[in-house]
């Protein structure tokens, strides 16, 4: 009879019985039941090592070779294209468009070499039907395989010798070296490790699709994210046409890069000017609306911040935020009450970042504060005004990163007034643009409403 153990899906530590907290990493409710592995021989016994110790100054540093995907937004998120020999993990909610994006990417890559798309969730006929709907013409270099057994996948990679391989998805794959079911912690971790070794040994790129949990993180052990070279998250509301792909880990490029797509009946289309798209319905005469210049990786994006302040009828008042941290909203409300003398203790406050964008940087502070004050006073902000800046606890406006890029993007889109932290002000004046150097929140409020 097989012995049952409980394995932590955060760190992989094993326990003999179920308990609420993992003894190794301290995570709560992370233990899952699995079958204890007892192989007759270690599965790494046949591996030999040819590694040698060398001095760092004798190693010639070379830039990693990259392959363009033909999709500019995806290339930028990856840091310039697919790095040869890299392993990429992409996660997202079901139906968000992961398989659609990868099939379109493989279609572009098949123009320059052989690629292999391995599906464990669909049949070949289903994949072909989706390709026909997307307008993928089915080149000879675009090869399909419906398989979940890892040994068969490794054999197919050796025989086909593709440049890029897509595994859709890693949770459906299993290796016969383990007895547990596909999707278990042990299977996901082991399959990812074997595929990573294949990618490094054969110098090919492997893209793995990962399922996500209810909180949006990739399902399976957290060590899965440490194994791969890049982790991408595909975000977006299924009721909206916008899709965003964000890098949270990248050994070959910058993190927090953001690529934006629009979902159409012919698949995903790149959005080259997201600021204009997010501001398409903006009305400058509306109270409670402010334009924020946010920075996503190397790209400055203008988004609309909307606030609604209404008299509270049931205590305590509501504080709801969509697109930003609700704790930061509560902190900004306290700052405004303390430093501006505005009484918001009996007001319901609702905040929304338009377009489904999630802003986590502190530069959102000034736009949020102005939107709330504008709604509270029922008075619109000046026309063609854009702002950015972090607000300190004493009401001071603090500097943020990449201020010059933000100012240039706002000026390019026709904004004539830009409120910036004093340290981010440009040295030279900009034609037809008034740059307001802000030092504290009260100064900004006097400029906007007096």
N, C-alpha and C positions, 0 to 999 in steps of 0.2 A: 504494500500500500504506500502511495506517495505521501511524503511528509509535507504538511502545510506550514508555511512561514508567512510572516507579515512584513512587507517591504515598504520602506518610506519612498514615496514618489517625488520627494524633494532632494534627498541625498543618497538614496539607495541602500541605507543601512537596514539590516534584517533583524526582526524580533520574533521570539518564539510564540508570543501571544499578542492579541490586539490590545492597544492602549491608546488613549486620546492624544498623547504627546510623544514625539520621537525623542529617544534618549540622546541621539547623536547631534541633530541639528536644532531640536526644540520646536519643530513645526507641529501645529495642531491638526488633527484629523487628516493626516497624510499617509497613514498606513493602509495598504491594500493587500488582500489575500493573494498569495501566489504559491506555486509548487516549488519546494526546495530542490535545487539542482544538485545532483550527485554524479557527475560524469566519471566514467572509468579512468579516463586520462584527461589531463588538462587540454583545453582546446587551443592553447598557445604553445604546446609542446613542440610542434613542427616548425615554429618560426625561428629563424636564425637572424642574427644581427651582424651587419657589416659596418657598423658605425665606428668611427675613430675620433679621438680627441684632437682638436686643432686649436691653434691660437686665433683669437679674434682678429688681430692685425694681419693675419695671412688670408683672411676671407675677403674675396672681392664682392662688395655689395652691388647688386644689380637690381634694376627695377623689374617688378614682376610683369610678365607678359600678359596682356589682356586681349579679350575678344569682344568686339562690339556686338550688342544684341540687335541693333537696328531700331530700338525703342529708346529715344533720348532720355526720357524721364527715368527709366529703369537703369540706364547706364550711369546717370548722375548719382542715383541712390547707391549704386554699387561701388562708386568711386572711380568710374571711367570705363566700366565694362566688366565682363566675367574674367576673374583672375584664373589662369590655368592651374589646375591642381587644387582648386578651392572647393569647399563644401558649403553650400548655402541652404539655410533652413528658412522657409517662408510659412507663416501662420496667418490665420484669419478665420472669421466666422463662416459657418456653412453657407454656401450660395453667394458669397461676397464677390467672387470672380477670380479666385486663385488659379483654378484650372484653365479658365479662359485666357488669363494673362500669360500663363506658361505655354499654352498651345500656340498663341500668337507669337511668342518669343521664339519658340522652336521653329516655327515657320520661317521667320526671318533668318535664323541661324543656319537653316538648311540650305540657304543660298551659297554658303561658303564651305560647307562640310557636312559630314554625316552626323545626325543627332538621333537619340533614342529616347522615346517617351514610354515609360513603363507605368501602367495603370493597374492598381490593385482594387479599385472601387468600381470600375466600369468594364464592360466588355469592349472588344475592339470595334464592334458595330456602333456602340454608343459613342465612343470617342470619334469615330468617323462621321457620325451624324452631327456632333457638335462642331467638328471641323468644317463640314459643309455649310452649317449655319453661319459660321464666322467668315466664310469666304477663303478658307485655307485650301489651296489648290492641290495639296497632296503630292509634293515632290518625292522623287525616289530616295533622296537623302533623309527624309523624315520617316523614321521607322517607328512602328508601334508594337508593344508587347503587353499582353494582359497576363500578369504573373504575380504571385505573392511569395513564392519560395525563393529564398535568397541565393541558394546554390544555383538554381536555374538562371537567376538574374546575373550572377557573376559569370556564368558560362556565356550568356548572351552578350555581355559587355566584351568578353575576350574575343568572341567570334565576329561581332559587328565592328569593334574598334571605333566607337563614336567619339566625337570631341566633347559633347555635352550629353548628360543623362538626367532625366527628370524622374523622380520617384514620387508617385502620387497614390497613396501617401505612406509615410514611414510607419504609421500605426497599423497598416494592413500587412506589413511584411513579417516573415518569421524565418528563423533558422532552425534546422533540425538538431543543432547542438544543444538546444534547450527544450525542455518539455512543456513550458508554460504556453498559454494561448497567445495568438497575435494581439498586439495592443497592450500587453502587460508591461510592467516597468522593465523587467529583465529583457524581454524581446526587443522593445524599442531601443534600449541602450545598446544591446549587443549588435543589432542590425545597423544602427548608426555608426558604431565603431568599425564594423567590417567594411561598410561602404566608404568610410573616411580613409581607411587603409588602401582600398582599391583606387580611390581618387588620387592619393599621393603617389602610389606606386606606378600608376599608368599615366599620370599627369593629365587627367581629364577633369572636367568640372561636373559636379553632381549637385543637383538642386532637389532638395527634399521638401515635400509639403507636410506640415504638421497640423494636427487637430488642436483646437483651443478649448480651454475649460470655460466655466461660466463667468469667471472674472477676467477673461480675455487673454490669459497667459497660455503658452503652448503646453498641451497635455503631455504627461510623462514626466520622467525625472528631470530636475533642473540641470543635471550633468549633461543632458542632451544639448543644451545651449552652449556649454563649455567645449564640447567636442568639435562643433562646426566652426567655420571661419567667419561666417556672417549670419546674422539673424534679422529677417525682415518681417514686418507686420503689415498685413493688408487690412486697412480700416475703411469704415464707411457705413452709412445707414442704408439698409436695403430699400427704404422708401425714398431714397435720394439717388440721383444719377451720379453723384460724385464718389470717387474712390481714391484713397490715399495710401501709398506704400511708404513705410518709414523704416529706416535702419536703426536698430538699437544696439547692434554689435557689428563691427566690420574690421577685421585684421588687415584689410588692404585698402582702407579708405576711412573717411570721416563718418561719425555716427550722427544720428538725428537729422540726416538728410530726408527730404520729403519729396515724393513724386506724386503728381495729381493726374487722375484720369477721369474721363466721363464714360459711363456705361451706355452703349447704344445697342440697337438690334443687330449690329454687325460686330459687336465686341467692344473692347476698350479703346478709346481714343485719347491721345495725349492732350493735356491742357497746357499750352505754352505760356498763357498769360492768366494765371489763376487770380491775380488781384482784380482784373477787370471782371472776371466771372463772379467773384464773391461780392463785388460792389454793384452788380448789374441792377439790383432792386433798391439801392441806397437812396434815401431822400434826406437831403441836408436840413430840411425845415422841420424834421420830426424831433420832438423833445425825447431825451433818453437815448440818443444814438450818437456814437462817437467812433471815429475811424482810428484803428490801431495799426501801426507798422510793426509787424512781428518778423522774427528771423527764424527760418526753418533751415538749418544747415547752412548752405552757401547762398540761399535764396531769400530775399526780403519779400514779404507778402503783406498786402493790405487787406484787413478784414474788418467787418463792422461789429462793434460791441453794442448790444442793446440792453437797457435796464428799464425795469418797471417798478416804481415805488408807489405803494398804495397804502391807505390807512388800514391798520390792523384792527380787526373786529374780534378776534379770539387770541388771547395771549397764550403762549409766547409768540412773537412775530415769526413769520417764515423767512428763511434765508436759503434760497435755492439758486444753484449755478449750473449751467450747462456749457461745457467746453473749458472750464477752468476749475481749480481746486476750491471747494466750498470753504475750507478753513482759511484760505487766503482772502476770500470775500469777507468773512467775518472779521478778519484782522483789519482790512481796509475800512470797514464800517466803523470800527472802534477808533481808528486813526482820524477819520473825518469828524466824528463826534467830539473827540478830545481837542483837535487842533483847529477846527473850523467852527465849533460851536453849533453844529447842526444836530438837531434832535431826531434820531432815527430809531429810537428804542421802541416806538409804537408804530413802526412802518413795516409792512411786508415788502421784501426786496427780492425781485427775480432778475436773474442775469442770463444772457444768452450770447454765445459767440456764433454769429450767423454763418451758415454753410457747413456745419458739422465739424469745423476745425477745433482741435483741442490745443489750447495754448498753456504751456507749463512754465514758460520763462517769466521772471519778475517784471519784465518790461511792460506787461499788460496792466500793471497797477494804475498808472495815470489815466489810461483810457477807461478803466472800470470806474474810478472815482469820478471822472467828469460825466460819464453816462448816468451814474446814480444821482449826482447833483442836478444834472439837466432835467431828469425825470421828476425829482423832488420839487424843483422850482417851476416845473412845467414850462421851461424856456429852452429853445433849441440853441445849440452851439453855433459859433460863427461858421459861415459857409466856407467850403474848400479848406477845412482844417483837419490835420492829421497829427497824432501825438504818439509818443512812446516814452517810457521812463519808469524806473522803480521808485516807489514811495517808501521812505523809512518810517520808523515808528514815531519820530518826532515831526513828521510832515515834510522832511527834506526830500528833494528829488535826486536820486542817485544815478550814476552813470550806468550804461548797459553796453553790451558788446556790439561791435560792427555798426556803430551809429552812422557813419558816412554812407554805408550801403543803403541803410533805411531811408536816409534823407534823399538820396538820389532816386530811389524807387518812387517815393511820394511825389517828388518834383516831376518825374517822368509822366506820372498819371494826372498831372494838372492841378495838384494841390498847391495853394498859394500861401498857406500859413501852416507851419510845422512847429509844434512845441517839443523841445528836446531838453534833456539835462544839460546844464551849462558845460560840463566837461566833454559832451558829445557835439558841441557846436562846431561847424566848419570854420576854418581860418578865413577862407575867401567867401564873399557873398555870392548867392545864386540868383541869377536873373529871374525876375518876376516871382520870387519866393521870399517870404518873410520868415526867418528862422528866429523863434522866440527862445531865449536861453532861460530856462527855469531853474530856480534854486530851492523853492519850497512850494507846497501845495496851495497855500493861501495866495501867493503871487499868481499862480495859474488860474485860480478861481476868479480873482479880480480882473484878469485880462479877458476871460471868456464871458463873464456875466455882468461886468460894469462898463 
